[in-house]
Amino acid sequence: MLELTSISKSFGGLKVLDDVNLTVPQGSIFGLIGPNGAGKTTVFNLITGLIPPTSGTITFDGADLAGLPPHRITRLGIARTFQNIRIFKEMSLLENVLVGRHRHIDYGVISMLFSLPDYRAQEAAARTRAYELLDWVGLGGKAHEIADTLSYGEQRRLEIARALATEPHLLLLDEPVAGMNPAEKTELMKAVRAINERGYTVFLIEHDMRFVMGLCEQVAVLNFGRIITCDKPEAVRNNPDVIEAYLGRDDDANTRERA
Ligand SMILES: Nc1ncnc2c1ncn2[C@@H]1O[C@H](COP(=O)(O)OP(=O)(O)OP(=O)(O)O)[C@@H](O)[C@H]1O
């Protein structure tokens, strides 16, 4: 479904990604891990068109993503969440999800101005779908609450519902459990599994090993911009190069503790 071939990325003289090859299979939950600064978020920024690769190709369902702006990539069926939560805190949960759905509503200005049946029908369908997506992430009962009143874990789940509102086939999650307590992590794990069972492919970046190992079918490890292995969780956990990549760096002491 998603294929990165010989991807390299440099910022000025700094080579952040070096000949990265990755295949995310359709229907899978795929994980990308690696020490801080390894280049993980850069991979998501390249896939979603925020920055161009220095060299290499990215294809999604056979389509070449090179040179496409982010909104075109969204339209092809890729949605993402960010490391730092990006929701509209002063709006209700329902409104937050409806904002994500915007591109799916296709009505002319005239019918909107005069509130013609076509417009009203699409609005009603959008609201029904938004309620459904909130249900999927366990927030169905809070649709009319203001996003700012949600707990941290709930805000992260709202972001996922909003990403799903663009009707993607592939969902990219950038450190979805960062800052969550254990109960929130368990809730999110259930939500991600349920989303995947509904047919969505999930590609996630995460430092929390228990979450990654418990959820992903395959895990790729990035170290200093290079993929050092891509395998089943158990094999990755026992891979000496992976252990070395983590143990060799002081900044990932927390990750080691959680592993
Ligand atoms: N737009 C940019 N301009 C210059 N340097 C950048 C840019 N984006 C990322 N970098 C650099 O690229 C390197 C990799 O960053 P990236 O955010 O991809 O790492 P990461 O693996 O996601 O790290 P973390 O786990 O800490 O989020 C870092 O050294 C970072 O400073």
The ligand as an SDF file (V2000), in Angstrom:
LIG
                    3D

 31 33  0  0  0  0  0  0  0  0999 V2000
   12.7850   21.2000    8.9950 N   0  0  0  0  0  0  0  0  0  0  0  0
   13.9560   20.8350    9.5320 C   0  0  0  0  0  0  0  0  0  0  0  0
   15.0600   21.6090    9.3300 N   0  0  0  0  0  0  0  0  0  0  0  0
   16.2570   21.2360    9.8430 C   0  0  0  0  0  0  0  0  0  0  0  0
   16.4700   20.1360   10.5620 N   0  0  0  0  0  0  0  0  0  0  0  0
   15.4150   19.3360   10.7970 C   0  0  0  0  0  0  0  0  0  0  0  0
   14.1050   19.6500   10.2990 C   0  0  0  0  0  0  0  0  0  0  0  0
   13.2460   18.6590   10.6940 N   0  0  0  0  0  0  0  0  0  0  0  0
   13.9960   17.7900   11.4080 C   0  0  0  0  0  0  0  0  0  0  0  0
   15.2790   18.1840   11.4740 N   0  0  0  0  0  0  0  0  0  0  0  0
   16.3720   17.4780   12.1440 C   0  0  0  0  0  0  0  0  0  0  0  0
   16.3330   16.1370   11.7070 O   0  0  0  0  0  0  0  0  0  0  0  0
   16.6750   15.2420   12.7580 C   0  0  0  0  0  0  0  0  0  0  0  0
   15.6100   14.1830   12.8950 C   0  0  0  0  0  0  0  0  0  0  0  0
   14.4120   14.7990   13.3950 O   0  0  0  0  0  0  0  0  0  0  0  0
   13.0430   14.0110   13.5610 P   0  0  0  0  0  0  0  0  0  0  0  0
   12.0750   14.9470   14.2040 O   0  0  0  0  0  0  0  0  0  0  0  0
   12.6490   13.3860   12.2890 O   0  0  0  0  0  0  0  0  0  0  0  0
   13.4730   12.8720   14.5980 O   0  0  0  0  0  0  0  0  0  0  0  0
   12.5780   11.8670   15.4250 P   0  0  0  0  0  0  0  0  0  0  0  0
   13.1700   10.5260   15.2380 O   0  0  0  0  0  0  0  0  0  0  0  0
   11.1370   12.0380   15.0760 O   0  0  0  0  0  0  0  0  0  0  0  0
   12.8590   12.3690   16.8960 O   0  0  0  0  0  0  0  0  0  0  0  0
   11.9300   12.3480   18.2270 P   0  0  0  0  0  0  0  0  0  0  0  0
   11.7720   10.9160   18.6100 O   0  0  0  0  0  0  0  0  0  0  0  0
   12.7640   13.1190   19.2040 O   0  0  0  0  0  0  0  0  0  0  0  0
   10.6450   13.0110   17.8550 O   0  0  0  0  0  0  0  0  0  0  0  0
   16.9100   16.0870   14.0000 C   0  0  0  0  0  0  0  0  0  0  0  0
   18.2860   16.3090   14.1290 O   0  0  0  0  0  0  0  0  0  0  0  0
   16.1840   17.3740   13.6580 C   0  0  0  0  0  0  0  0  0  0  0  0
   16.7740   18.4650   14.3090 O   0  0  0  0  0  0  0  0  0  0  0  0
  1  2  1  0
  2  3  1  0
  2  7  2  0
  3  4  2  0
  4  5  1  0
  5  6  2  0
  6  7  1  0
  6 10  1  0
  7  8  1  0
  8  9  2  0
  9 10  1  0
 10 11  1  0
 11 12  1  0
 11 30  1  0
 12 13  1  0
 13 14  1  0
 13 28  1  0
 14 15  1  0
 15 16  1  0
 16 17  2  0
 16 18  1  0
 16 19  1  0
 19 20  1  0
 20 21  2  0
 20 22  1  0
 20 23  1  0
 23 24  1  0
 24 25  2  0
 24 26  1  0
 24 27  1  0
 28 29  1  0
 28 30  1  0
 30 31  1  0
M  END
$$$$
